[in-house]
Amino acid sequence: MKKSIVRDLAATILIFGHILAISLVFFVLHDYFSEASEKMEIALILAPLTGFFATAALKSIFNNQNGEYEKKTVSLTFSLVVIFIPLVFIAMIVACILLYPFQIASDPQSLKITISAIEVALGGLLGLISEELFEVPPRSEISG
């Protein structure tokens, strides 16, 4: 599979998955969270990874304005891991939000903690993946 296709799929899953999750916070949890600040806190928990991948994806699009994508291919295993990990984590976040009315979390604070834990785990794994996908320079090149 072409690396550019894998990158675009992973970025699309992450960006639209987070946008879906943030939307669900305001529409599904509306009746369960009395204050807007509680919903905003959950949206802000989801925002950093959304912003990071939106920025990385836009940078990739701007760098390939002429439509000439790289021809590098990646293994099927790499492709599946890079696409499957974000998909599973996004599904976990969406499920937590959708199942909150069914007592998946005992209170708003426990929902925030659960979503935060999922986002931290996702962020850690994506830190490794993003270096390869979005061609993040090694730290030695950044600091040196």
C-alpha positions as CSV (number, residue, x, y, z in Angstrom):
1,M,0.0,0.0,0.0
2,K,1.3,3.5,-0.7
3,K,2.5,5.4,2.3
4,S,0.6,8.5,1.3
5,I,-2.7,6.5,1.3
6,V,-2.0,5.0,4.7
7,R,-1.1,8.5,6.1
8,D,-4.2,10.0,4.6
9,L,-6.5,7.2,6.0
10,A,-5.0,7.4,9.5
11,A,-5.2,11.2,9.6
12,T,-8.8,11.1,8.3
13,I,-9.8,8.6,10.9
14,L,-8.3,10.7,13.7
15,I,-9.5,14.0,12.6
16,F,-13.1,13.0,11.8
17,G,-13.2,10.6,14.7
18,H,-12.3,13.4,17.1
19,I,-14.8,15.8,15.5
20,L,-17.5,13.1,15.9
21,A,-16.5,12.6,19.5
22,I,-16.6,16.3,20.3
23,S,-20.0,16.6,18.5
24,L,-21.3,13.7,20.5
25,V,-20.2,15.4,23.8
26,F,-22.5,18.4,23.0
27,F,-25.4,16.4,21.6
28,V,-25.5,13.1,23.5
29,L,-24.3,14.4,26.9
30,H,-26.5,17.5,26.8
31,D,-29.1,16.1,29.1
32,Y,-26.6,14.5,31.5
33,F,-24.2,17.4,32.1
34,S,-25.9,20.4,33.7
35,E,-23.2,22.9,33.0
36,A,-21.6,23.8,29.7
37,S,-18.2,23.9,31.3
38,E,-18.4,20.1,32.0
39,K,-19.0,19.5,28.3
40,M,-16.3,21.9,27.3
41,E,-13.8,20.1,29.6
42,I,-14.4,16.9,27.7
43,A,-14.1,18.7,24.4
44,L,-10.8,20.2,25.5
45,I,-9.5,16.8,26.5
46,L,-10.1,15.7,22.9
47,A,-8.8,18.9,21.2
48,P,-5.0,18.5,21.3
49,L,-4.8,15.3,19.2
50,T,-7.4,16.7,16.8
51,G,-5.3,19.8,16.4
52,F,-2.1,17.9,16.0
53,F,-3.4,15.6,13.3
54,A,-5.3,18.3,11.5
55,T,-2.1,20.4,11.3
56,A,0.0,17.4,10.2
57,A,-2.6,16.4,7.5
58,L,-2.9,20.0,6.2
59,K,0.9,20.3,6.1
60,S,1.0,17.1,4.0
61,I,-1.7,18.4,1.7
62,F,0.1,21.8,1.3
63,N,3.4,20.0,0.6
64,N,1.7,18.0,-2.2
65,Q,-0.3,20.7,-3.8
66,N,0.7,19.5,-7.3
67,G,-0.8,16.0,-6.6
68,E,2.6,14.3,-6.9
69,Y,2.5,12.0,-3.9
70,E,5.4,9.9,-2.8
71,K,5.7,6.5,-4.4
72,K,7.0,4.8,-1.3
73,T,5.1,1.6,-0.4
74,V,4.8,0.2,3.1
75,S,4.1,-3.3,4.2
76,L,0.6,-4.6,4.8
77,T,1.4,-5.1,8.5
78,F,2.5,-1.4,8.9
79,S,-0.6,-0.3,7.1
80,L,-3.0,-2.4,9.3
81,V,-1.3,-1.2,12.5
82,V,-1.3,2.4,11.5
83,I,-4.9,2.4,10.5
84,F,-6.2,-0.1,13.1
85,I,-4.8,1.6,16.2
86,P,-6.5,5.0,15.6
87,L,-9.7,3.2,14.6
88,V,-9.9,1.2,17.8
89,F,-9.1,4.2,20.0
90,I,-11.6,6.4,18.3
91,A,-14.2,3.6,18.7
92,M,-13.4,3.4,22.4
93,I,-13.8,7.2,22.8
94,V,-17.1,7.3,20.9
95,A,-18.4,4.2,22.8
96,C,-17.6,5.9,26.1
97,I,-19.6,9.0,25.1
98,L,-22.5,7.0,23.6
99,L,-22.7,4.6,26.5
100,Y,-22.5,7.3,29.3
101,P,-26.3,7.4,29.5
102,F,-26.2,3.7,30.2
103,Q,-24.0,4.2,33.3
104,I,-20.6,3.2,31.7
105,A,-19.2,5.8,34.0
106,S,-20.6,6.7,37.4
107,D,-20.3,10.4,37.1
108,P,-18.9,13.2,34.8
109,Q,-15.5,13.1,36.5
110,S,-15.0,9.4,35.9
111,L,-16.0,9.9,32.2
112,K,-13.4,12.6,31.9
113,I,-10.7,10.4,33.5
114,T,-11.6,7.5,31.2
115,I,-11.5,9.6,28.1
116,S,-8.2,11.2,29.3
117,A,-6.7,7.8,29.8
118,I,-7.7,6.7,26.3
119,E,-6.3,9.9,24.8
120,V,-3.0,9.6,26.6
121,A,-2.6,6.0,25.4
122,L,-3.6,7.0,21.9
123,G,-1.2,10.0,22.0
124,G,1.7,7.8,23.1
125,L,1.2,5.3,20.3
126,L,0.6,8.0,17.7
127,G,3.8,9.7,18.8
128,L,5.7,6.7,17.5
129,I,3.5,6.4,14.4
130,S,3.6,10.1,13.5
131,E,7.3,10.2,13.2
132,E,7.2,7.8,10.4
133,L,3.9,8.9,8.8
134,F,4.3,12.6,8.9
135,E,8.1,12.6,8.6
136,V,8.8,14.4,11.9
137,P,12.5,15.1,12.1
138,P,14.4,13.3,14.9
139,R,14.8,15.3,18.1
140,S,18.5,15.7,17.5
141,E,17.8,17.7,14.3
142,I,15.2,19.9,16.0
143,S,17.3,20.8,19.1
144,G,20.7,20.8,17.4
